[in-house]
Structures are given as C-alpha cells and as structure tokens.
Amino acid sequence: MTAHTVEVPEDNAVFGQTTSAFASFGYSAAVRAHGLLFIAGTIGRRADGTIPDTIEEQTEIALRKIEEILRLENLDTSALVDVTSYHVDIRRHLPGFIEAKKRLVRAPYPTWTIIGVSGLASPGLLVEIRATAAYPDAPR
C-alpha cells in the first residue's frame, strides 16, 4: 500500500501552535491512501492553543482546520464523503453545532455520523470531527 502523510506546516495560520500536537501525540493530520484522504479528528482549539467556551466557535475552528487540510491537498469540502463528529453533552450542544455546520458545510453533503461522548482529550473541548475525502481522479 502506498500512503502519503499530509504535513501541516508549523507556520500554518489556521493551526498555529497546535501543530505541535501531531508530534506530541504521535499522529498525522491526514493520510492519503487508495484515492482517499483520511483526516484525523480535529478539535476547536484556537491557533494560540486556547479553547473557546462556545460550541459554535469550537465547531467553526474544527471545520476550518478540515478545510485547511483539504486545501493543502488541493481539495475543498465538496470532496468530503464521510464525517463523524463526537459531542460532549450532545443534547445541550447539538443545536449550536448544527447552526455552525449549516454556515460552513454546503452540498453535496457527505455522510455524517454524530456520536455523544462523555469527554474529549482536554477539559473544555466540546466537539471533535474526523473526516474522509475522495480525490476527484480516484477510481469509482
């Protein structure tokens, strides 16, 4: 299997100092294999490392990070085929998440699974989003 690791540059404006998490936790932002781009779970931590209080801002930041990874691979959100999001206190935060998602995600829509969880990696995180995208030249 040929796989290509997508590297987010350390000076990337969208990720900022949060790029250090890739090395610290030993994972890649995304990996390209078999015509697909597998994007690791992204969180709503600001470029300066702080965590916003609102689900809306965390959702927007996480989705912007996914957009940035797609951009690094010359793709956009129309390439997304499958998304899974993990939500702390899902009943409380789902309406704000949906509002932010509506502003940023346009048709054609990917499949999307929404899962409630008891917690994420850092206190204060409310949502984590992972995604898979398909390259346009990938065999069908």
C-alpha positions in Angstrom: 0.0 0.0 0.0 1.3 3.4 -0.9 0.4 6.0 1.7 1.3 9.7 1.8 1.2 11.6 5.1 -0.1 15.2 4.9 2.1 17.6 6.8 0.7 20.8 8.2 3.5 23.4 8.2 4.5 24.7 11.6 3.8 28.3 10.5 0.3 27.5 9.3 -2.1 30.3 10.3 -5.1 28.1 10.8 -3.4 25.6 13.1 -0.8 27.9 14.7 0.9 26.4 17.7 -1.5 23.5 17.8 0.6 21.7 15.1 2.8 20.5 18.0 0.1 18.0 18.9 0.9 15.9 15.9 4.4 15.1 17.2 3.5 15.1 20.9 0.7 12.6 20.4 2.3 10.7 17.5 -0.2 11.0 14.7 -0.6 12.6 11.3 -3.1 15.3 10.4 -4.2 13.3 7.4 -3.1 10.3 5.3 -3.7 9.8 1.6 -4.2 6.2 0.6 -6.1 4.4 -2.2 -7.6 7.6 -3.6 -8.9 8.7 -0.2 -7.8 11.3 2.3 -8.3 10.2 6.0 -8.4 13.3 8.2 -7.7 12.8 11.9 -10.1 14.1 14.5 -9.9 17.9 14.6 -10.8 20.0 17.6 -11.8 23.6 18.1 -8.6 24.8 19.8 -7.6 28.2 18.5 -4.3 28.7 16.8 -2.9 30.2 20.1 -3.8 27.0 21.9 -6.8 28.3 23.8 -10.2 26.6 23.8 -13.3 28.7 23.1 -16.3 28.4 25.5 -18.9 28.0 22.8 -19.8 25.0 20.7 -20.3 27.3 17.7 -16.8 28.7 17.8 -15.3 25.2 18.5 -17.2 23.8 15.6 -16.2 26.6 13.3 -12.5 26.2 14.2 -12.6 22.4 13.8 -14.3 22.7 10.4 -11.8 25.4 9.3 -9.0 23.0 10.2 -10.5 20.3 8.0 -10.9 22.9 5.2 -7.2 23.8 5.6 -6.1 20.1 5.4 -8.3 19.7 2.2 -6.7 22.9 0.8 -3.2 21.6 1.4 -4.2 18.6 -0.8 -5.9 20.9 -3.5 -9.4 19.8 -2.4 -12.4 21.5 -0.9 -15.3 20.4 1.2 -17.1 19.0 -1.8 -14.5 16.2 -1.7 -15.8 15.0 1.8 -17.5 11.7 1.6 -17.8 10.6 5.3 -17.7 12.6 8.5 -18.0 11.6 12.2 -18.3 14.1 15.0 -18.0 13.4 18.7 -20.0 15.6 21.1 -19.8 16.2 24.8 -23.2 16.9 26.4 -24.8 16.3 23.0 -28.3 17.3 23.8 -27.2 20.7 25.1 -24.7 21.5 22.4 -26.2 19.9 19.3 -28.3 23.0 18.2 -25.2 25.3 18.3 -23.2 22.7 16.4 -25.9 22.4 13.7 -26.0 26.2 13.3 -22.3 26.4 12.8 -22.3 23.4 10.5 -25.0 24.9 8.3 -22.9 28.1 7.8 -19.8 26.1 6.7 -20.8 22.8 5.1 -22.6 23.0 1.7 -24.0 20.5 -0.7 -23.0 18.0 -1.9 -23.2 16.7 1.7 -21.1 13.9 2.9 -22.5 11.1 5.1 -22.3 12.3 8.7 -22.5 10.3 12.0 -23.0 12.3 15.2 -21.9 10.5 18.5 -22.3 11.6 22.1 -19.3 11.1 24.3 -18.6 11.7 28.0 -15.4 13.7 27.3 -12.6 14.5 24.9 -8.8 14.8 25.3 -8.8 18.2 27.1 -11.2 19.7 29.6 -13.4 22.3 27.8 -13.4 20.6 24.4 -17.0 20.1 23.2 -16.6 18.6 19.8 -14.1 16.6 17.7 -14.6 16.0 14.0 -12.9 13.4 11.8 -13.4 13.1 8.0 -12.7 11.2 4.9 -12.4 12.8 1.5 -12.1 11.3 -2.0 -9.8 12.7 -4.7 -11.6 13.5 -7.9 -9.3 11.3 -10.0 -9.8 8.3 -7.7 -11.3 5.2 -9.4 -15.0 4.7 -8.6 
